[in-house]
Amino acid sequence: MNKDGVNHVDGMVPLPQMFAYGLQHVLAMYAGAVAVPIIIAQAMNLPIEDLIRLITADLFTCGIATLIQTIGFGNIGGRIPLIQGVTFASVGPMILIGSQHDMATIYGAIILGGLFTFLVAPFFSRLIRLFPPVVTGTIITIIGINLMPVAVRWLGGGVGNPEFGSITNIALGVATFVIVVLTYRFGKGFFGNLAVLVGLILGTVLAMAVGITNFDEVGRAQWISIIEPFYFGFPKFDFASVVSMIIVMLVVMVETTGDSIAVGEIVDKKIGQKELAAVLRADGLSTMIGGVLNSFPYTAFAQNVGLIAVTRVKSRFVVAMSGVILIVLGLFPKLAAIVACIPNAVLGGAGIAMFGMIIASGIRSLGKVHFDSNYNLMLVAISIGVSMIPMTAPHFYEHFPAGAQIILESGITAGSIVAVLLNMLFNGFGYKSDNDGNTATRKYRHFTRYKGYPKHFYQ
């Protein structure tokens, strides 16, 4: 199994190094992981003890979902370094369901939404043929562009922070960014691969020195948390609520397809129909488990794709270690409170580098695509442009139907769908090669279906 250590998707590394690399992933995704339970608890006016229960259940299930995706069993799990977290696409529908019904109805919809995803995974995975390099490169670029505002908001101190944009916050974020860059440039081997972790730790130390963070919450946190299934009651199944959650899961499947292809590109593992089906089944199973354990729908966390690109640590077992750490954090809230003390500004400094690397990876993929005498330039231009609409004008779609908003308000989802549709319009479904087999001069046979998959994707 030891195939090149961190440089191979199936590579193994010594346990201490694996823990450090895995912790780096957890610190990068922690803020996003706990955001959804906080938002839901506030919207549902839940007491603080229920909020704590939601956060610990979320972290615990994040860990289980990550292990399912990275280790896998049977035809479930992509066996690639994808860390799992709650999808933000589910927030709006869950709040709507909760306001009209209760928490039990939310979880009923989540369980059936996960079951739907699990069952349709092999059928949805057939759409992989609609993701040639011009589409995948565009989607990877879109993911990075749409994540960058998250890093910028972190850099300013976080949304709602009365000190947002203060010189102190920005200076702290810039200092973290500089630490990451210098560690990446001058660090050797194992130390260089921990550039983001080093930046987060030293950035937090600087934050303590200037009085931005403290560890008072650690003292107030519980030592042990018990994850109790169906804490809010046995699930209730409302037809409209289930339909809305299925729509969310369709969006999740589009995003997961893009994320898994992006990771496959970075770690040099081909994601075909079989692999994508396994990834989607893991999403479905994890979402069902989330409904049972008082958590939420699960998908790949795109921000960790950037961390893989920055650190060049490709081993899926490193991310599996992240899953173990998340499970421990879910069972021991006091440890989770320590992680929560990392200031947003510090996360922002590291996020600039991570999300920028996703954009760079997308540009690298597009560098393999030919843009002469075809429609690829227009495809890339329109897809990226559409993806930036909700980023530049957050209320642009507020008068659209609720179902449409779920799709359109995610720039990643909207841009990905447009890229696929334009590729079908411009390039068709299949291709034929010139007699010499020169891949640089392939031509599409418009709207012609082929059995199975083409041996090579259009470039």
N, C-alpha and C positions, 0 to 999 in steps of 0.2 A: 504493500500500500504506500510505502514511502517512496514517492516518485520524483521529488525535487523539493521537498519541504514546502515552504510557503509559496513557491513558484508554480505549483500544480494544484488543480482543483481538488484532487484526491490526496494531496500531500499531507504528511503528518509532521508535527514539530514537537519538541519537548514540552511537557506540561506547563512549566513556568512561562515559557514564551507564548504558548497557546492562551493562557489565562490573560496575559498582558494584551495580546492582540484582541482577544474577545472583549475585554473590558473597554478597550478603545471604541469598539462598535457600540457597546451599551451606552457609553457616555455621549456618543454622537447622536443617538436616537432617543435618549431618555425624555427630553422635553416634549418631543412630538408624541411619545408613547403615552404620557400621562395627561396630555391636553384634552383628549376626547372625554375621558371620564369626568374631568373637572367641568367641562362645558355642559355635559348631560346632567350632572348633579346640580349645577347652578340653575339650569333651565327647569328642572323638575322640583326645585326647592327641597332637595334632600338634606337631612341633617349631616353634620360633619362626620359622624361615625359611618354613615352610609357612603359618603365620599371616600373615606379611607378604604372602605371595603371594595369600592369600585376600582380604585387605583391598584390595590394589591392583587385583586382578581385579574385586572388587565395585565399587570407585569407577569404574573404567574402563567397566564394563558399565552402571552407573547413568547415566553420561553418554550412552552409546549409546542406552539405553532412553528417556531424556528427550528426545533429539533425534528419535527415532522418533515419540514421542507429540506433541511440540509442532510439529515441522515437517511430519511425515507424508509419505506418498507413496502414490498410488493410493487404495485404500480402507483403508489402514492408518494409524492415528494420528488422534487426535481433534482435533488442531490447536487445543488449548486449553492454558493454562499449568499443566500438571500435571507436577511433578517426580517422577521414578520412583525407587523404592528397594526394598530387599528386604522382603518381607512377613514379619512376625513370626509369622503363622499357620503358616508352614512349619517353624519351629524344632523343635517337638516331634516331628513325623513324621520330619524329617531325622535327628535324633539317634537315634530308634528304628531307622530304616533303617541308619544307620551302625553302630550297636552290634550289629545282627544280621548285617550284611554288610560293606560297605566304602564308601569315598568314590565309587568308580566306580558302585556301585549307586545311590547318592544322585543322581548326575548323570544316570544313565539314566532314573530316575523323573522328574527335573526336565524333561528334554527331551520326554518323552512327555506330561507334564502340560501343558507349554507348547503342544505340538501339539494336544492336546485343546481347550485354551482357544481357540486360533486357529480351529479348525474349527467349534466350537459357538457362536462369537461372534454370527453373524447370527441364530441361533435364540434365544439367551439375550436378545438385545437387544429381542426382541418383548415382553419383560416390562416394558418402559418404561411401558406403559399402566397398570401397577399402581403407579405412582409419581406420584399427583396431589399438589398442594401440601401437603395435610395430612400426607402420608407424607414428602415431601422435606424439609419444614420440621422434622419430627420427627427425621429421620435426621441432618440438619445439626446440630441441637441435641445429639443423642446423640454425634456425633463429637467435638464440643467438650468435652462433659462427660467422656467417657472418656479424652481426652488430658490433661485437667487434672492427674490424679495424676502423669503423667510430668513435668510442669513442677514440681510440688511436690517430687518426689524429686530432681530436678536442683537445685532451690533449696536443699535440705538438704545438698547436696554429692555426691549420687549414691549408689545402693544399694551397700552394702559398704564405704563410706568410714568409717574409724574416727572421723572428725571429723563424721559426719553430724549435722546439726541444730545445729552449733556457732553461736555468736553471729557469728563471723567470716563463715561461709558465708552465713548468712541476711542479715547486713548487706550483704554483697557483692551478693547477689541483689536485695535491695531497692534498693540504689544503682543497679544496672543498670536495674531497672524504672522508677525515677524518671527516669533519663536518657532512656529510651525515651519516656516520657510527655511530658516537657518538650520533647524534640525534635519529637515529633508535634504538640504544641500550638503551639510558637513557631517551628518550622522552616518555611521558605517553599519552595514548589515542590520542586525536586530534593532539597534538603537534608531537608525534612520527610518525603519518601518514603523516606529512608534511616534512619528512626528506629531500627529494629531493628539495622541494621549499626552505627550510631553507638553504640548501647548496648552491643553485643558488644565493639567495639574499646575503648571507654573502660572498660568493666567489666573486660576483660582487663588493661588498664594498671593499674587499681586492684589487681587480684589480684597482679600482679607486685610492686607497692609493698608489699603486706602479706605477701609471701612464700608465696602459695598456689600459684603456678604458676611454672614455669621452662621454658627451651627447651633443656634438655640432650638430650632425645630427638631434636631436630633434627640435632644434630651426629652422632648415631649412625645416623641413617637413611641409606638408599642414595640415590644421585643419580638413577639410572635403573632402571626395572623393565620387564622383558619379559613380556608377557602370553602365555603358552604354552598353546594349546588342548589339552584332554585331558591336562593335566599328571598327573593321578592315574590315568591309564590309560583305555583305550577304555571307553565306558559299558556297564554291564551292566543287563539288563532283567529285573527280578523282578516277577512279576504282582502280589503283595500290595503291594509297594512302590509300583508304578505306580498302583494303585487308591487308596492313601492319599494320593498326591500329587494325583490328580485331585480328590479330596474337598477338599484344600487349595485347589486352583484354583477350585472352585465357590464356596468361601467368598470367595476373592479377587475373583471376578466380582461378588459381592454388594457387597463393600466398594467396589470400583471404580465400580460404578453409583452408589452414594451419593456418593462423592467427586466424580465427574464432574458429577453433577447440582448438587452444592454449588458447584463452581467455575463452572458455567454460570450459576447464579443470581447469583453475585458479579460476573462479568464481562459479564453481560447477553447471553449467547449460549445459545440454546435447544438443549438436548440431546435430540434425538429418537432414533428407532430407528436411523437411518443413522449418526448421530454416535456413539451408544453402541457400535454394532457395530465401528466403526473404533477406538474407544478400547480395546475388549476384544481386538481382533486385535493391537493394539500390545503389550498385556500378554502375549499368547501368544507372539508373535515374540520379545519381549525375554527371556522366560523360557527359550525354546529357546536363544537366544544365550548366556544365563547358564549353561546346562548345558554348552555347548561351551567357554566361557572360564573354567571353574572358579568360577562364581558361583552365584546362587540365584534363586528365583522373584521376579518383579518386579510391583509394583503402584504406584498413586499414593501419595505420602506425604501423609497428612492434615494433618500439622502445617504444611505449606507453604500449605495452603488458608487457614489463619489469617493467614499473612504477607501474602497477597494482600489479605485483608480489611482488615488494618491499614494497609498502605502505599498501597492503592488503585492499585497498578501492575498493570494488567490485561493487558499485552502478552505474548503467548505467546513472542515472540522474546527477551524478557528471560529466561524460563525456559530457552529454547534455549541462551542464553549460559551458564546454569548447567550445562547438559549439557556444553558445551565445557570449562568449568572442571573439572568432575568427571573428564573424560577426561585432562586434563593432570595432575591430582592422582594419577590412577591410574598414569600413566607416570613421574611424578617423586615418589617417596615422601618426599623431603625437604620438598617443599611441603606434602604431606599432613600431615606431622608438625607443621608450623607451625600448621595449622588445629586439629589435635588438642590443642594446648596451651590452648585456651579452656576454663576451668574449668566444671564442671557448674553451680555456683551462678550463674554469669553467664548460662548458657543458661536456667536456671530463671527468672531475672528477666525475660528477654525472652519466655519461653514462657508466663508468666502472661498477658501482654498478647495474644499470638498466639492461644492456645487460647480465651481468653475472648472474642475477637472471633468465633470460629467459633460459640460459643454465642449471641452477640448476633445473628449473621447468621441462625441458625436461628429465633430468637425473632421477628426481623423477617419472615421468611417465614411463620411461623405467624400473624403479625398480619394477613395477607391472607386467612386462613381463617375461615369462619363456624362458631361453636360453639353457636349457638342451635338448638334443636329437631332435633338430630342426635346422632350418637355420637362426634363428633370429639374431644371432651374426654376420653372414656374411652380412645380410641385412643392419644392422646398420653401420657396418664398411665401406662397399662400398658406401653407400649413403652419409655419412659424408665426406668420402674421395673425392668423386666427387664434393660435394658442396664447397670444399676448393680450387679447382683448380683455378677459377678466382680470388680468394682472394690472393693466393700465387703468381700467374703468370697472371697479368691483361691482357696481350696481347696474352695469350695462344690461343684464338680462332679468332685472327684477320684475318686469311686467310680463315675462314669459310664463307659460304653465309650469307648475311645480316639477313635473317629470322632465321637461326640457331643461330646467335650471340645473337639475342634478348632473346632466351631461355637459351642458355648455359652461357652467361656472368652474369646471375643472379644465384649466388650459391644457393640461397634459392629455386628458381624454378627448377634448374637442379637436386639438391639433392632430392627435393620432388618427382619429376617425377621418378627418379631412385628408390626411396623407394617404390613407388606404383607399379612399374613394377616388382621389385624383389619380392614384397609380392605376386603378382599374380603368378609369376614363382614358388616360393618356397611353398606358402601356398594355392594358389587357390582362389576361390571366396566365397565359403561357408564352412560349417563345420558340423560335427555331434558330439554329446556328448556321453560320455559313459553312460551306463544305470543308473549309480548313479548320473548323472548330475554334476559330479565334474568338475568345471571349470578349474582346474589345469591340467586335463588330456584330454582336448579336442583335437580332431584331425581334420585336414582339410580334406575335400573331394575335391580333386584337380579338379579345373576347372569345377565345377558344379554350375549352376546358380539356385538361389532360388527366388521365388516370394516374394516381400516385403523385409524386413530386418531381419537378425538374431536377436534373442532376446538378445544375448550377443555377444560382439566382442571377437575375439580370444585373449588370453593372453599367 
